[in-house]
Amino acid sequence: MSSPTSLSISALAKRLDGEASEVWAVHDRALDMKAAGEDVILLCVGDPDFPTPEPIFYQALAAMKRDRTHYSPAQGELGLRQAVAELESKTSPHPCSADDVVIFPGGTNALYSVFSCICDLGDEVIVPDPMYVGYCGVLDAVGVNAVPVPLLVQENFAVDIAAIKAAVTDKTKAVIVNTPGNPCGNMMSKEELAELAAFTREKGIWLISDEVYSMITFKQRHVSLRAAAAELDNVIMVDGLSKSHAMSGWRIGWVVAPSTLVPHLTNLAGASVFGCPQFIQDAAAFALRHDDFYVAQMREEYKKRRDYLVERINQMPGVSCVSPDAGMFVMMYTGEVSEGGQAFAERLLDEAGVSVVPGAGFGDVTANYVRITLAQPISVLTKAMDRMALMLGAPKAQIAR
Ligand SMILES: Cc1ncc(COP(=O)(O)O)c(C=O)c1O
């Protein structure tokens, strides 16, 4: 039966059509090849390969047994909001209370909710180039125009504060920074964050900081925007447990925001999610309060993997990388051996059976790069690097070690 042609599809839905597929085309092809039985190594996705630490899992189970399986307040369970506030108060000179926190099912939903509450159709938001691809969908859905400001490649992908200042127009509603950053692992200093916070406040625009990699740092400790900013009334912080606690499938994220915004975020959560599961929030609160050992263990393993990848890549002919300070990825420069990261990624999949993400998916600045995940054990990374070295014609001594 044919459907009536007058049935409507919203402008919002149409804005989301087709966007993400190009970025993931190589990955999708790799998945198809794998499904067809080919020996493909997947190095695309930033989903921790570690299981969620067992005690967290048992907390959820115990909470379910306590009948914590019912509706939950739209703002989030007090216990989890308190745990977030404790963490924030520890890492910032500004006290944080549970009233400043709103819980969402993951960082992506938290970002979507933030932009929905602060922007209208046609507003501008300044974003880093390169940026986490998930921002595209969020900003498209809300209908705002992303204004990319290139990171400084020569300075290890540092944020260009002067360029951000110059990009502000009378349509700018917000600047988003991502520290530590995906895909480049760059970290902002306290001084940079403080300067940007003061500037945006003076301009009357929001400064949003996405800090989902805050616990995966290899060099210096993470500095949060709330720790750096002198005043907090235009400052929004987004974080979550997907990366730090290997809890991507539990869907827990949060926003710490000023009191002018919290009620709006809560209203939106009430109109959309209507509360995250109680037992998941209980387990998340436990995770935040008892995480020293597990988070450190995973961080150490990511660091080993980073060091391994960086060493192998920089031994190979024609490709190179800098060692990222944080995060779950290594960005590899491919400009000397291919016409861009896209061509390299295609070739790597076709000739070596290894899939990586072309850098163009994150922005123009990284068009000559590919992103390689750290979320695979060293045994898998070794196999992938051996195959890549063979493809690039590296000396035999550097292969199959
Ligand atoms: C920079 C950044 N922000 C936010 C997210 C969203 O994470 P989640 O929705 O799982 O909390 C991701 C996930 O990859 C990310 O890389």
PDBQT file of the ligand as one rigid body, heavy atoms in Angstrom, charges set to zero:
ROOT
HETATM    1  C1  LIG A 501      34.364  14.606  22.875  1.00  0.00    +0.000 C 
HETATM    2  C2  LIG A 501      33.184  13.749  23.152  1.00  0.00    +0.000 A 
HETATM    3  N1  LIG A 501      32.140  14.297  23.774  1.00  0.00    +0.000 NA
HETATM    4  C3  LIG A 501      31.036  13.584  24.048  1.00  0.00    +0.000 A 
HETATM    5  C4  LIG A 501      30.951  12.259  23.702  1.00  0.00    +0.000 A 
HETATM    6  C5  LIG A 501      29.677  11.535  24.009  1.00  0.00    +0.000 C 
HETATM    7  O1  LIG A 501      29.821  10.519  24.886  1.00  0.00    +0.000 OA
HETATM    8  P1  LIG A 501      28.559   9.827  25.576  1.00  0.00    +0.000 P 
HETATM    9  O2  LIG A 501      27.335  10.278  24.877  1.00  0.00    +0.000 OA
HETATM   10  O3  LIG A 501      28.788   8.365  25.460  1.00  0.00    +0.000 OA
HETATM   11  O4  LIG A 501      28.608  10.285  26.997  1.00  0.00    +0.000 OA
HETATM   12  C6  LIG A 501      32.022  11.633  23.041  1.00  0.00    +0.000 A 
HETATM   13  C7  LIG A 501      31.951  10.233  22.608  1.00  0.00    +0.000 C 
HETATM   14  O5  LIG A 501      32.732   9.735  21.834  1.00  0.00    +0.000 OA
HETATM   15  C8  LIG A 501      33.170  12.404  22.770  1.00  0.00    +0.000 A 
HETATM   16  O6  LIG A 501      34.235  11.879  22.153  1.00  0.00    +0.000 OA
ENDROOT
TORSDOF 0
